[in-house]
Amino acid sequence: MAKAKKQKSEGQESDRVKRVKFTRDLVCSLSRDEVAKYAEDLAQLIDREATTTSEFDSIKKTWKGKLDDIKREILATSTKVREHKEIRLVKCQKELDFDAGEVRSVRLDSMETIATRPMSAAERQKELDFDGNLEDEFDEADGSEAAE
């Protein structure tokens, strides 16, 4: 009869012990093959991290440049709004006033004089009227001398 009790307790649950199966995360030792596999996985992860970091830095630099451009544009536009003016390329002309002995810079959009300065010695020299025919010029000069 003792034998029957022993078999009953090994093969079946007794009334005094109830067994319920479950899973739980516990520390387990790795085999050499598992360590080698994880080492290979780790090397690939390190390579992926380096590549991704490099790509991220490049993208970050590109986006930082875009943000810097936007900030410069915001600053320039806010200055225009605040000051109610901006710098533009405007057509102008230089006027050499020989009677007054000065050079004026004039805006052609508003005809406003934007700068005035004294003429330099080189600017005081007027251009000669010359049509390109030297023979006529010398003939006239010779004729005028002969007439005297």
C-alpha positions in Angstrom: 0.0 0.0 0.0 2.9 2.4 0.6 3.8 1.8 -3.0 0.4 3.0 -4.2 0.7 6.3 -2.2 4.1 7.0 -3.7 2.9 6.5 -7.3 -0.1 8.7 -6.6 2.0 11.6 -5.3 4.4 11.4 -8.3 1.9 11.2 -11.1 -1.0 13.3 -9.8 -1.6 16.3 -7.7 -2.2 15.5 -4.1 -5.0 17.2 -2.2 -2.5 19.1 -0.2 -0.3 20.6 -3.1 -1.7 22.4 -6.0 0.7 23.2 -8.9 0.2 26.0 -11.4 2.6 26.7 -14.3 3.7 30.2 -15.2 6.7 32.0 -16.8 9.0 34.6 -15.3 12.1 36.5 -16.4 15.1 35.0 -14.5 18.9 35.1 -14.9 20.2 32.3 -17.1 23.8 31.5 -18.0 24.7 31.7 -21.7 26.3 29.0 -23.7 29.4 29.7 -25.8 27.4 29.7 -29.0 24.9 32.2 -27.5 27.7 34.5 -26.4 29.3 34.3 -30.0 25.9 35.1 -31.5 25.3 38.1 -29.2 28.8 39.3 -29.9 28.1 39.2 -33.7 24.8 41.0 -33.1 26.5 43.6 -30.9 29.1 44.3 -33.7 26.3 44.9 -36.2 24.4 47.1 -33.8 27.6 49.2 -33.2 28.0 49.6 -37.0 24.4 50.6 -37.4 24.7 53.1 -34.5 27.8 54.7 -36.1 26.1 55.0 -39.5 22.8 56.3 -38.0 24.7 58.9 -35.9 26.6 60.1 -39.0 23.4 60.4 -41.0 21.7 62.1 -38.1 24.6 64.6 -37.7 24.5 65.4 -41.4 20.7 65.9 -41.4 20.9 67.9 -38.2 23.6 70.2 -39.9 21.3 70.6 -42.9 18.3 71.5 -40.8 20.3 73.8 -38.6 21.4 75.7 -41.8 17.8 75.9 -42.9 16.8 77.3 -39.5 19.6 79.8 -39.5 18.5 81.0 -43.0 15.0 81.4 -41.7 16.2 83.4 -38.6 18.3 85.7 -40.9 15.2 86.3 -43.1 13.1 87.0 -40.0 15.6 89.5 -38.8 15.9 91.2 -42.1 12.1 91.4 -42.6 11.5 92.6 -39.0 14.1 95.4 -39.6 12.2 96.5 -42.8 8.9 96.5 -40.9 10.3 98.4 -37.9 12.3 101.0 -40.0 9.8 101.3 -42.9 12.7 101.1 -45.4 15.1 98.7 -47.1 18.2 98.7 -49.3 17.5 98.3 -53.0 19.5 98.5 -56.2 18.5 101.8 -57.8 19.6 103.3 -61.1 21.5 106.6 -60.6 23.5 108.9 -62.8 26.6 111.0 -62.2 26.3 114.7 -63.2 29.5 116.7 -63.8 28.7 120.3 -63.3 31.6 122.2 -64.8 30.3 125.6 -63.9 29.9 124.7 -60.2 33.0 122.5 -60.2 31.2 119.6 -58.5 30.0 116.1 -59.2 26.5 115.1 -58.1 25.0 111.5 -57.8 21.3 111.6 -58.6 18.7 108.8 -58.1 16.8 108.3 -61.4 13.7 107.0 -59.7 13.1 110.2 -57.7 15.7 112.6 -59.2 17.0 113.1 -55.6 20.6 114.2 -55.2 22.2 111.6 -53.0 25.8 112.9 -52.9 27.8 116.0 -54.0 31.5 116.4 -54.1 34.1 118.7 -55.7 35.4 117.6 -59.1 38.8 116.1 -59.3 41.5 117.6 -61.6 40.9 114.7 -64.1 37.2 115.2 -64.1 37.7 119.0 -64.9 39.2 118.0 -68.2 36.4 118.1 -70.8 36.3 115.6 -73.6 37.3 117.0 -77.0 34.8 116.7 -79.8 36.6 114.4 -82.2 35.0 112.6 -85.2 37.9 110.3 -85.8 39.3 111.9 -89.0 42.8 113.2 -88.2 43.5 114.5 -91.7 40.6 117.0 -91.5 41.7 118.0 -88.1 45.3 118.7 -89.2 44.1 120.5 -92.4 41.9 122.8 -90.4 44.8 123.5 -88.0 47.1 124.2 -91.0 44.6 126.4 -92.7 44.0 128.4 -89.6 47.7 129.0 -89.2 48.1 130.0 -92.8 45.2 132.4 -92.5 47.0 134.3 -89.7 
